[in-house]
Amino acid sequence: MMDFYVTGQSIRFASPVIAANSLDFLQARFHFSGDTWDGYSKWAHFRQGETVFDLNLIDDQITREMHLNLSLGSWEVYLTGVLGESRLTTVPVIVQVMESGLIDEPLHQIPLTVAEQLDSKASLALEKANDILETIESGELDGKGFQILGYFSDLDELAEEVTEPERGDAYGIGTQVPYDIYVYDGVGEQWVNNGSIQGPTGSRGDDGATFIPSIDDYGNLSWINDAGLENPDTVNIRGPKGDTGEKGDDGASPYELAVQEGFSGTEATFNWSLAHIASHASQHSSGGTDPLTIDGDAIQAAAVSRSKLADDVKVLAFTGISVPTSAWAADDTYEDYPFRAAITLEGVTEDFAPSVSFAPEDALENIFAPVAETYDGGIYIYANESPEETVTVPAIVCIPVR
């Protein structure tokens, strides 16, 4: 069964595979949306090259008896409709007929031409008319033969056009439906208004249901409706997983990005700054005050200034310094950091200013003080608790000052 869906002058086609060489098998249904085609005599046309089959639809269908036998290839299908002087058409749609397994192709029975179909219908109509006439003549007419013979805008036009009416002749009078039906009274020799044959307007039907779709994160399409009806089954509309894309190029390191933005220090300095961000943030309150209790005079004495730099500055740098747990002892220099460790560094005196870079994982622990001090032979570092394991300091830089 072929199904065609018609909306206005547009036509769509939905069907299973159609194979060539079938005989008196194909059927079709035409589904009309809206009222555009109401009242039209509908014809379906199947065209392939010079061959055109024209079929008058019966109840919007093509049956096996119409002998629609399509050969191999592409067929254009379109509709035409006739209503008085009005003609309605559609755009064509393509129906593909596939090759079958039948080797010896039989001859096709060609559908009747338009003229042949009209002639056939006329013959059938004449046959029915003769049957009605015989019924009337036999006196067995039961009222089913009532027929409206035409329509006129008003009674004057009817009287002008129909000059020799017969008893029982019926015509519709009016410019739009419903028409008043006038029947000729043979006794009184006048037209009698029998009113409209259209029934009263029906009551308004219930509103239809509104179905609302929803798709979740996994591609499941489900429905809800506002009329308590059964919803369609949930289906998954997610497509197959795509192929993994190629690995992209490695991005620039934080230090490289900083240099691009104008940073001019060394990578070691940049890394030390990053490692101390968390420590610096945690050591200052939201109001900007510093909760550390540190001797300001001691910081000032050890601070590095341009005036303290010697002309023959010799910076001492040390890397990979291990500080064992035994190096830590209680100390009251800084109230918030009551533990101190002495680190022996050759060449360092109390006239140096130290800069200590802790490993990132140690810096994030926030147990080491942000200051250090030098003494003759090394430096002191401070902590708010005594480390339980050996601490490795990646870098210590000591700058001599005056």
N, C-alpha and C positions, 0 to 999 in steps of 0.2 A: 504494500500500500504506500503510495506516494502522498505526502502531505505538503500542501502549499498554503502559505499564510499571507493574506492580502490586507494591506493597510493603505487606503486611498489608492494611489496609482503605483504603489510599491509592492513587490511580491518576493517572498523568500521561500526556499525549498528545503525540506528535510525528508530524507528517505534512506532506507538501507541500500545496499549495492543493487544496481539494476544490470542484469546480464542480457546480452543479445540472444536472439533466436527463440525467445519464449513466444507462445502463441495463445492469444485470448486469455492472458493471465493478468496483465497490468491493470491496476485500479488507482484512482486518485481521489483525494478529498481536498476541497478548497475551503479554508477557514477565513471568513471575512470579518474584519474588525471595524466597529462603528457602523454607521448607516449609509455610507457613501454609495454602496452598490444596491441598496434597497430598491426594488421595482424594476431593475434592469434585467433583460434577458442576457444571460452570461454565456460566453463562448471561450473555450480554451483552444489555443493554437500551438501546435508542435511543429517546429520548422528545422529542417536540415538541408541546406543548399536549396535546390529547386523543389524539394518535397515539403509540402505543408499539409498537416492533418488538422482539420477544423471540427471541433466537437462541441455540441450544445450541452451545457451542464444540466443534469437532472438532480434536483435537490443538492446542488453544489457538488456533485460527484461525477466521476467517470467510472462506469462499470465495465465488467469483462465483455458484456454484450456489445460494447462500442468498438471492440476490436482494435484497441490501441497497442499495436505491435511495433516497437521501436527497434531499428537496426543499430549496428555498432557505430559509435561515434558520439559527437556532441550535438545536443538538440537545444534550440532556443524555445523557451516556453513563455507565452504571454497571454493576457486575457483581453477580451473586448466585451463591452456591454452596450445594449441598445435599449433606449427608452424613448419612444416617439421619434422626434428629430434629434435627440441627444445621443451622443456616442461617448463611451468611457473606455480608456485603455490603460494598460500598465507597461512599465519597462520590462524587458525580457530577463529571464533567469536561465542559467545553463544547467541542463540535466545531462550527465555523462553516462552513456551506456557502455559497459565493459564487455570485452570479448568473452564468449562462453566456451565450454568444452565441446560443444557440438560441432562436428567436422562438416557434415553435409547440411548446410543451412537451408531450411525449408522456405518456401515462398510465404510472404506475409500477406495476410488479409488486410487490405487497405481500408481504413475507415471511410464512411460515406463523405462525399463533398458537402459543402454548405447547401448547395442547391438540392442535392439528393436528400439531405436531412430535412430541409424545409418541405420538400415534396412529400416525404414520408409523414411528416407531422400534419400536413394539409390533408392527406388521405385519411389519417387517423381521425382528424377533426370532422371531416365529412362523414365518416362512418358513425361517429358519435351523434352528429346532428340528425342523421337518418334514424338512428335509434330513438332519439327524443321525439322526432316527428311521429314515428310509429306509436310511441307511448301516448302522445297527445290525441292522435286519431282514435286510439282504442279507448280513450276516456280514463286511462289509468294515471294521468298526471297527478303527482302528489305535492306539487309546490316546489320541487327541487329545480324546476326549470326557470325560476325567476332570474332575470338578467337585466342589468342596467345597460341600456343601449348607447348611451353617450352622456356628455356633460355640457352644460351651457351656463353662461354667467348669470342670466336672469330668465324669467318666464317669457318675456317678450321675444327674446332671441330664440327660445325653444319653439314658440308658436310660429315664428317666421321661417325657421329652418325645417321643422317637421309639419308639413301641411296636410298630410293624409295619415294621421296616426291610427293605429289599430287598438282595439280594446286590450288593456293590460300592459301596453308599452310603458316602460319606465325609464326616466332620465334623471340625472343628477343636476341640481341647480345650485349655483354658488361659485365663488372665486377661490375657495380653499376648503379643505376638509374641516369639519364634517359637512357633506352636502345634504340638502333637502331632496328627498326622492319624490318626484311627481309621477303619478300613474294616471293614464288616460282612462276616464270613465266613459265607456261606450254608450251607456244609457243617457247620461246627462250631457254627453259630448263635451266634456271639459277635463282639464288637467286638475287632479286632486293632490294636494300636498300631504304626503304620508309621513312627514318628518324625517329625521336623520336615522340611518341604520347603524350609526356608531354608538356603542354603549357608553355609559357614564365613565368618567375618569376614575381609574382605580386608586386605591389608597396608596400612600407613599410606602415603599418597601423599607426594610431595615437597612441601616448603613452597613456597608461592607467592612470587613476586618482589615486593619492595617498591620502588615507584617514588617518588622524592623530587624535588619540583619546586624550581626555583631561578630567581629573577628578578634580572637585573643592573640597573645604573643606567640603562640605555637602554630598559627595558621588555621585554627579550627573555626569554620563558619557556622554559626548557629542563628536561630530566629526566635523572636517573641512576637506575640500579637495581642491586640487589645480587645479581642472578642472571646477569649477562652477556647479558641480552636486548637486542634492538634497542629503542632509546628512541624516543618520538614525536618528530616534527620540531619544531624550535624555532620558536616563533611570537612575534610582537611584540604585546603587549597594551596598549601605551601609547596613550592616547586622543589626539585632535587637540589641537594647541596652543591654549590659551585666548586670548581677546582681551586686549590690553594694558590694564592698569588706568589710571585717571585719575592724573595727576601730583598728588602730595601737596603740602600747603602747605610753604613754606620753614621750616626749623627755626630756632630762636633761635641767635644767634651765641655764641661762647664768652664774650664780655664780658657779653652779656645773661644768660646762664646764671649767670655769676659774681655779677652784681648780684642775681639771684633768690635766690642762696644767702647774701647778706649782704655782698658786696664793695662798698666805698664809694668806691674810688678812681676816677680818670678812666680813660677808655678807653685813652689814650696810655700811662698807667702800667701798665695791665693787659697791653697788647701788649708793652711793654718787658720785663715780667716773663716772659712766655711766650718771647720771643726769647732770653732768657738762661738758660732751664732747662737746655738741652743743654751750654752753656758751663760753667754752675755744676757740673753733675754730672761732667763730664770733668775738672774741676780738683780733685776731691777723691777720695782713695783710699777703699777700703772700710773702712779702719780709722778714718776720720774725720780723718786728718792732711792738712794742706794742703801739696802739694809745691812751691808757689810760694816763691821766696826774695824776700821783700819787706821793706823797711826799716820796722819797726814804728813807729819814732819819726816817720817821714815821714807814715804813715797817721794817727797820732794827731794830728799837727799840723794835718792837713787835714780831719780828721773834723768833721762837723756835730753840734753838741750844742745843747740848749736854752739853755745859758748863753751860747753864742756868738752866738745870734740877736739881732740889733739890734732895737730897738723900731720903727724905721722900715725894716723889711726891704723891699728892692726886688729881687725875683727877676728875673733876666735869662734870657730864653728865645730860642733860635736854632733855626731849622729849615733843612733842605736844605743843609747845609754840605758843600762839595766839598773833598776832600783829595787833591791830585795826587800822583803817585808821587815827584815831586821834593821833596816836603815831608818824606820819611822819611830819617832819618840814624841811624847807629849810636849806641847809648847804653848806659851800664852801670848805670843807676839800678836796674833789675830784671834779675836774672840770667836769668830765664826769658823775658823780653821785651826782647831787645837792640836793638830799633828804636823810635825815637820820632819823632812828627810834631808840629809846633807849628801850632796853629790860631788865627789872629788873630780875636779877638772884641771888639768895641767895648764899653768900659765895664767889662770884667772885670779884676779885680786879683788879686793873690795872696791876698787876704782872702776870696775866694769858694770855695765848695765845689761842684765840678762833678758833674753826673749826665749820662752820655752814653748815648743809645739808638741802637744800631746797627740797620741793616736786618736782618730775620730771616735772609736768605740769607747776610749777612756774619757774623752772630752764630753761625750754625751751622758756619761754617768753623773756629771756635775759634782764631783767630789773634790776636784782640785781648784785651788785658788787662782784667780787671774793674775796674780803678782808673784814674783820670785825675787830673791835677794842674793847678792854675791858676798863671799868672804874670801880671805886669802887662802887660795887653794881649791875653790869650788863655789857652788851655789846652794841655796836653800829653796826647796819647794814646799808647799803647804797643802793640807787636805782636811776635809771636815770629818773624815774617819780614817782609820788605819787600814790600808789595803790588805787583803788576805792573800794576794798573790803578787809575784814580782811584776813590776810595772816597767815597760820598755818605752822610753821617751825617744821618738823618732829624730828630733833635732833640737839643739840648744845653740843659740847664737849669743855671744858676749861681745859688747861694744865698749871699748875703753873710753872713759870720760875724765875730765879734769876734776 
